[in-house]
Amino acid sequence: MSIRLRLTLLYSVILAVTLLVFSFALYTVQAQNTLSALKHGLSVNSEGLSQLVLRAYRSPMPPVPERPPEPERRPPLENLSDEQAFQQLREREIARVLDVEGNLVASPFAGAQGALPLSPEGLEAVRAQQVWWEINVWEGERLLIYNRPVVMNGDILFIVQMARPLAERDHALANLTRTLGLAGLLTTLIACGIGWGLAGAALRPIHRITQTAQAIGYESDFARRVDYSGPDDEVGRLATTFNTMLARLEAAYQRVSQTLSLQRDFVADVSHELRTPLTTIRGNLALLRRDPPLPAVEQAEILTDAEAESERMIRLVNNLLLLARADAGPSLKRERVSVQEVIAEACRQARLLDATREIVEQVQPATVLGDRDALKQIVLILLDNALKHSQGAITVVTEATAAQVTLEVRDAGPGIAPERLPHVFDRFYRGEIEPAAPGFGLGLPIAKSLVESQGGVISIANQSKASSAVVVCFPGVTK
C-alpha cells in the first residue's frame, strides 16, 4: 500500500470518526432538547389539571342550568362526527385521573378507554409522593407519560397522568439520523477525493527525489540535484538534505576517484623505480654467468654495481614502509618530546652527510606531544632535502607559543617554480630541474604524512628568488 493511499485513508477515517462523533453529539442534544420540551409542557399542563381535580374534590360542581332551547339550525358538518378518520384523531395531550390504587377515575374524553400504563415501580414512586416519568406503548403508540400525585393535607388523593405521543419526535429524529448519515457519507467521499489529490501534490517532490535517486543509481551522476522550489516545510527540508547528501557523495566520489588514480600512479611509479635496479642486477648476474668468465676486475665492478642497486632498492622499500607506517598514524607514540634535543641530534647527523655545509640552529626550548623518532625523521628529511637541492648555509628556526610550536628549515637554493609548489608533496614527484638528482621523490610526502599523523601542518614557500622554506606547525602542549 502506497503512502499516498495510506494518507488518504487516514484522512478519511479521521474525518469519518469526527463526523460520527459530531452526529452522535448532535443527535443526543436534539433528542434531549425535544424530550425536555415535552416534559416541560406536560409538567405545566399537569399542574392545571391537578388544580382542577382539587377544586372538584373540595367543592363538587353545581348542576349546569338548562339552557333555553335554541332555534333549530342545520349544522354545516353534521356528518363529520361519523367519519372514521375524524374519530381516530387524537388530542395533543392525553389526560387521566387515577385513584391511589391506579384505577381510572376520570377521563376528559368520553371515548378514551382505560388508564395509561403505569409500572409497579412508578406506582410505588407516586405513592411516595414523587413524580414519575415513563415511556411506554399504549394502543400501538409510544407515549411519554407523566405521573403526578395530587396531595392534600399530606395525603394522596389522586394520581394525574399526562401523556403526549412521541411519533413526531421519533419521526424527526429518524429524519435527522438519515440526514446526518447521508451527509457524513457524502462528505467523507468528497474529502477522500480531495485528500487523494492533496496527498499526490504533497508527495510529488518525494516522487521527484525517488526518480533522481534512481537516475543517479543508473548513471552514477552525482552532480544531479533535486529541483524543488516549494516552501521550507518537511518535504523542502528533505529535498535540501538530499541535495546536501548528493553534494557530499559527489565530493567523496571525486576523492575516491582521485585516490584510485593516485594509487594507480603510485603503483606505476613504484614499479618503475623497482624495475631499474632489478633490471641492472639481472643484467649483472647474466654477465657473471658468461663463459669464459670476465676478468676479475670487471667482475668486481659488476658486483659493486649490483650491491649499489640492491642498496638503492632497499632504501626505496624502506621509504615505502615508512610511508605506509606514517599513513597508519595511530601506531605512532603520543608523548612529550623536547624539540630542542631532537633538532640537535638531527643537525649533528646531517653535518656528517656534508661536512662543508653550514647548518645554523636558532632554536627555542619547546615541547610537543608526539613520537620522538617520527619527529627526528621529519627533521632529517627536511635537512637532507635542503642539502640535495640548495647551496650555502641551512638555517633551522623554532618559535614556541602557548598555541603552537613552529619549526622552519630555510635553505639558500634557487627556490621552487610556482607551478611546482602544489606538487612538491606528491609521491614520486621530483620535478624537471634536476632529473639526475638522487632520491625517489618520497622525502617530503613521508614528512607530510608523519606531520599530519601527529596533528601538525606542513607547508613550503619561496622566501625570495634564491631561497625557500619548509614550515611545520605542531599544537602546543598545556603544562
Secondary structure as GFF3:
##gff-version 3
##sequence-region A 1 479
A	DSSP	alpha_helix	3	58	.	.	.	ID=ss1
A	DSSP	three_ten_helix	80	82	.	.	.	ID=ss2
A	DSSP	alpha_helix	84	87	.	.	.	ID=ss3
A	DSSP	beta_strand	94	98	.	.	.	ID=ss4
A	DSSP	beta_strand	104	106	.	.	.	ID=ss5
A	DSSP	alpha_helix	120	127	.	.	.	ID=ss6
A	DSSP	beta_strand	132	138	.	.	.	ID=ss7
A	DSSP	beta_strand	141	152	.	.	.	ID=ss8
A	DSSP	beta_strand	155	165	.	.	.	ID=ss9
A	DSSP	alpha_helix	167	219	.	.	.	ID=ss10
A	DSSP	alpha_helix	234	288	.	.	.	ID=ss11
A	DSSP	alpha_helix	296	328	.	.	.	ID=ss12
A	DSSP	beta_strand	335	338	.	.	.	ID=ss13
A	DSSP	alpha_helix	339	353	.	.	.	ID=ss14
A	DSSP	beta_strand	359	362	.	.	.	ID=ss15
A	DSSP	beta_strand	367	370	.	.	.	ID=ss16
A	DSSP	alpha_helix	372	389	.	.	.	ID=ss17
A	DSSP	beta_strand	394	400	.	.	.	ID=ss18
A	DSSP	beta_strand	404	410	.	.	.	ID=ss19
A	DSSP	three_ten_helix	421	423	.	.	.	ID=ss20
A	DSSP	alpha_helix	443	453	.	.	.	ID=ss21
A	DSSP	beta_strand	457	464	.	.	.	ID=ss22
A	DSSP	beta_strand	467	475	.	.	.	ID=ss23
###
